[in-house]
Amino acid sequence: MTYEAAADIGIGSRASIAKSAVLERSAVIDLDAVRHNVRQFVAIASPASVMAVVKADAYGHGAVQVARAALDAGAAWLGVAHISEALALRAAGVDAPLLAWLHTRESNFQAAVAAGIDVGISGWELDAVVAAAREQERPARVHLKVDTGLGRNGCTIEDWDQLLGQAMDYQDQGLLRVVGIFSHLAVADEPHRPETDEQLAVFREAIAMAEDAGVDTEVRHIANTPATLSRPDSHFDLVRVGLGVYGLSPFEGATSAELGLHPAMTVRTLLSNCKKVPEGQGVSYGLNYRTTGESTLGLVPLGYADGVPRIATGGPVRVNGVNYPVVGRIAMDQMVIDLGPLTADAANALKGAEAVMFGDGAHGGPTADDWAAAAGTNNYEIVTRISSRVPRSYVNELATLPAAPAGAVDAGTAAL
């Protein structure tokens, strides 16, 4: 693969490309793109701070690498779903403020308290966390979550006073510190929906009740990526940015580029085979596709075991600067593209050519959004589901200095 070809798909520097080119398949993560995106959100959210959400192995991008890049770029907090994810970051030497919010009775609250990990509390967890604090002889750091309308975790507003009272009693005993009050929005990615206003009203009510109960929090937070971009009234002290860290748009009507974001992941492989076939050639299980004339089929060694959605027939793959749709049924290990009529020599020359499933979309290249459309899902799922069978490789692990200009932020938010 030439440097020029690699630059066309957004992989990065010559040295990094040479390293990634030896891999049969890889998800190439550009950490400068992560830094750029975080800087954008730091500027947008100011004076509120930014929590970079790195749950699910940073949406498939690599939690430790992304966490370090996000902190380099100005993120003040990190967020994960599970305590186990937070402990892995601590084990890697990441010592930034870190919140975990999704627990079961088997969650390791003792380890969380010992590692200085903030714990989200919806109700039942409070006693378990206090027991862990007693055992560790160290006060726990907790964020109390109120359900403002999403209907998942969080204390109902009806029970909020009781939870506040219990938490403040434990705080008075020196067993915990109520660091934050938080909630989560349900439809912020649809800015016209009235439910966001309704949730924010409940959140403000919950904050007022907490203040009346004597809670003096460090941070109040409810905004996710779409709310950070479209609802400055939701920023409070801290915004939690997940999808935007990875350069993807949360809005159906706005692209990453329009928001000033850079997609960080490129999934690429090498064509496994390329052969001329006659008219009427069936392709893959079920023979749901047949060539309409003499053509050339390219075999792409990525399938649903690698995280490609099985139902995403028609998703684009880029070869030599051209996007080709996947034809026939996507299998566990492979999928097929129809390259059209080629000479035998041209078909043979394409064996081993680079095939890009998605990347940053530069020069019309395929994106995670394209694959989400083909699969009938969202871009969150496309990047997160890329499996561990696809090795991650990293470019630009060392930070570069230029921050995004303020005008790029204005242009992005103006798209809303």
N, C-alpha and C positions, 0 to 999 in steps of 0.2 A: 504494500500500500504506500503510495506516495504521500509526502507531506501535504501537497496541494489537495489531493483527494480527501485526506483526513480533515484538513481545515474546512472543507466544504460541508462536512457533517458535524463540525464543532468539537472535535476530540481534543485538540490542544497542541502542546509543544512537540518539537521533533523527538526529543528524548523520550517523552511519555508515549508518543505514538509507536515508536520502535518497540517499546516494552509491551504495549497492549496488542500489537499486531501479531505476536506469537501465539496469542490465545485463540483457540477455535471459536469461542464465543465469549462475550464479556459485556458487563454493564459498566461503562466508563463514566465516572462521576467527576465533574469539573467543580472543584471546591472554590474556585474563584467565582463561579456562578452563584454558589451558595452565599459567599461573602457579599457579592453585589446585591442579592435579594435581601439579605438581612439589613444591609445599609439602607436600602430603600425603605424598609419598614421602620427602622429606627428613626429616619427622617419624618416619615408619615405620622408615627405615633407620638413623637415628642410633644410634651414633656413626659408622657407615659413611657415606661420601660417596655422592652420586648422580651417575651419568653419564646425561645425557639423550641417547638415541639418535635422531639426526636423519638417518639414511640414507634413501635413496629420496625425496629432497626432503621430509624430515620426514614420511614416510608420506603424502605428497601434500599436506601442510599448508603447505609453504614453509620450507625449511631455515634461511635467514637469520633470518626473523622469529621462528620457533619457538626457534632457538638463543638469540637475544637475550632472549626472554621467559623461557626456562628458566633462563638465567644470572641474570636479575633475581630469580627466585624461589628461588635457592639451589643450583641445580645447580653442581657443581664441575668436571665434565668434560663433554665432548661426544664422541659416538661415531658413526662412519660406516662403511660397508662399504669404499668405494673411496677411494684417495688423491685422485682427481679431485674427489670430493665435499668432502674436507677442504680442498683448495686453493681451492675456490670460497668456503668459509667464511672462510679467511684473506684472500682477495682482498676480501671484504666488510668486513674489519676486525675479525673475531672472533678474539681472541687467547687464548682459554681453552685449557687442556689438551685435546688432541684426539687421538683414536685412530682409525686406519683399519686394518682387519684382513683384507680379502679382496683378493688380488693375483694378477697373472699375470706372466709374463716381461717383458711390455711396460709394467708399472706404473712410474710415474715416481718412483723412490726418491730420485733426486737432488733433485727439487723438494720431496719430503716432508722430507728431512733439512734442506734450506735453510730451510724454513718452520717448523721446529720441531714437525713432526707426528709423534706416536708411531706406530710401525709394529708391527702384530701379526706374530709370527714363528711359523710352524709347522715350519720345517726348512729347506727349499731357499732360502727368501728371505734367510737370514742372510748368505750371502756377497755377494749382490747389494746388500744394505743396507750392508754394510761397505765395498764398493767405492764406493758413493755417499758414504759418510762420508769416505773418503780424498779423493775428488774435491772435496767441499765443504770439506774441512779443518775439519770440525765433527763431534763425536761424535753418532751416531744414538741416539735414544731408542726402545727396543724393549720389547714385552711378549711373553713366550714363552707360546705356547698349547699346552696338553696336551689330547689327545683323551681325555676321561673316559668316553666311551660313545656320543656322538652320531654318530660315524663320518663327519664331514665334515672340516673343517680340524683342525689340531692334531697335535702329535707323539704317537705312541703311547707308552705308559708304558715299553715295552721299549726305545725309543730315546731316552728322556728324559734319561738320564745323559749320553749322547753330546752331545745338543744343549746341555745345561747346560755341559759342559766347553768346547765350542767358544765359546759365548757369553761365558763367564768369561775365556777366553783373549783374546778380542777386547776385553773390558772392561779387562783388565790392560794392553792396548796403548793404551788411551785412545780406541778407535774407536767404542765404544758404551757406553750405560748401560742395564742391565737394570732397567727401571722397574717392570715388573709381571709377574705370573704369572696366566694366566687360562684359562678353559674355558667351555663352554656346555652348558646343560641341555636334555635332550630331551623330558621329559614333566612338567615342573613345572606345567603347566596342568591336570594330572590328579593332584591332591595325594595320592591313595591309592596311586599306583604306587610300587613298591619301587625302581625304577631310579634315582630321585633320590638315595636313600640310598647306592646303590652308586656313583653318580657322585661324590658328595661324599666318599666314602671314598677313591676314586682321587685326587681333587683334593688331599685332605690328605696323601696319600702323596707326590704330586708336589711339594707345598710343602716337606715334610720333606726330600726329596731335594735340592731347591734350596737349602735352608738349609745342608745338609751340604756342598754344593758352594761355599758362601761367598756365595750370592746374598743381597743385602740390598735387598729390593724396597720401593718406595713403596706399591704397591697389589696386592692379590690379589682377583680378582673372577671370579665365576661366576654370580651371581644375575641372572635376567632379571625382567620384570615379575611373572609369577606367583610366582616364588620369593621375590621381595622381599615380596610380600603374605603368603605362606603359610609360608615357611621362614626364620625369623630366623637359624637356624644356617648359612645359606648366604650371609649378608651380608658376612662378612670385612671388608675395608677399603673396598669400593666395590661398588655395585650398578648394573647397566645397565638402565635403564628405557626401553623403547620404547613399546609399545602404551599403557601407562598414562599417559604424558605427554599423549596425545591424548584421554584420558578414556574409553577403551574397556576393557571387562572381558576378561581372558584366560580366564575360567572359564565353562564352559557353564552352571553352576548359580547364577551370581551376576551381577546386573546392575551396570551402572556406578553407579547410584544407591546400591545396597546396599554398594558399595565406597567410597562417598564421592567418586566421580570425576565430572567434568563433560565430556561429549563436546564437542570443540572445533569440529567441522566441521558446517556446514549446507549441503546442496546444494539449490539452488532454481532455479526458472525461472518462466516465464509461460506459461499455456495458449495454444497457438498457434491452436487452433480449438475450437469447441464447437458441436455440431449435433445436432438431433433425427433419429433414424433409426427405421425400422419394425422390427417383430419379424422375426427371422431375418437381420438384417444381419450379414454376415461382417466380421471385423476382421483386418487385416494379412496378411502373407504366409502362404500355406497355408490361410487361412480356418479356423483351428483353433478359433476362438471365434465364436459367433453369439448375437445378443441373444435373450433369451427372451420379450421383449415390446417394445412401443414404449419407446425409451430415448434417452439423450443420451450421446454419445461426446465425451470431451475429449482433445485431442491435446497430448501433452507433448513438447516439442522437446529430448529427451535420449535418446540411444541408445548402442549399444555403442561407437561412436567417441568418446563422452564418458566411457566407462568403466562404463556400466551393463552388468552381465552379460547376455548374450543369452539365457541359459537361465532368467533370474529372473522369468518370467511369474508374476504373483501378488504381486510386491513392491508395497508400499503407497506411494501418493502422497497427500499431504494438501492439500486445497483447502477453503478457508473452514471450517477446523476439523474436517473429516471426512476419514478415511482411505479411499481407494478403491483396490482392487487393479488392477494392470496386467492387461489382457486381451489375448489374441492375442499373436503373436510380437513380441518387441522387435527393432526394426530398427536400422540403423546410426545414424540421426539422430533417431529418434522412437519413442514408445510411446503406447499408448492406454489410457485409463481409462474405465470405464462408470459414468457418474454417475447412472444410473437415470432414471425418467421426470421430465421437467421441462417447464414451459411454454416456448414459443418465446422469450418475453421473458427468462425466467430463464436459458435456455441462452445467449442472446445476451449477457446481462450478465456471463457467466463468461469470455467471451473476454478474454484478457489478465490473468485472475486469477492470483495467485501459486500455484505448485504446488511443494510441498516433497517432495523424494525422501527425504531423511533429515536429522535434526538431533539435538537433545539429548534428544528423547523427552518433553519437557515436555507436560503436558495430553494425554497419549496419542498424541503425534506419532510418526511413523515414525522408526526408528533404523537405524544401520548393521547392527545385529544382525538386524533384520527382513529386510533385504535379503540378508544372509549366509544366513539360513535359506531364503529363496526360491531362492537360487542354489546351495545345497548347498556353501557355502564358509565362510570365517571373516571376521570383521569387519576383520582386517588387510587382506585383499584388497580389500574394498569401498572403503575410504577411499584406499588406495594407488593403485588403478587409475583413479581419476577423472582424466581426461586434461587435457592443457594447453589443450584447446579450451574448457574450462570455466574462465574467469578466476577467480583467487583475489582476494578482497577481505578486508581485515582490520579488525576492530573492537577497541577497547581496546588500541591499540598502546602507550599510556602506562600504566605499572603503577598499579594502585590498591592501597591499603595493607592492608586487612583480610586476615589469613591465616586459613586454615580452623581452627576450634577443634579442640582435641585430641580432644574427644568424637566428632567426625566420623570421625577416624582409627579410634578404638576401635570405632565402629559398623560401619565398613567391614570391618575385619579380623575382627570377630565374625561376619560373614556367612559366613566360611570355616569 
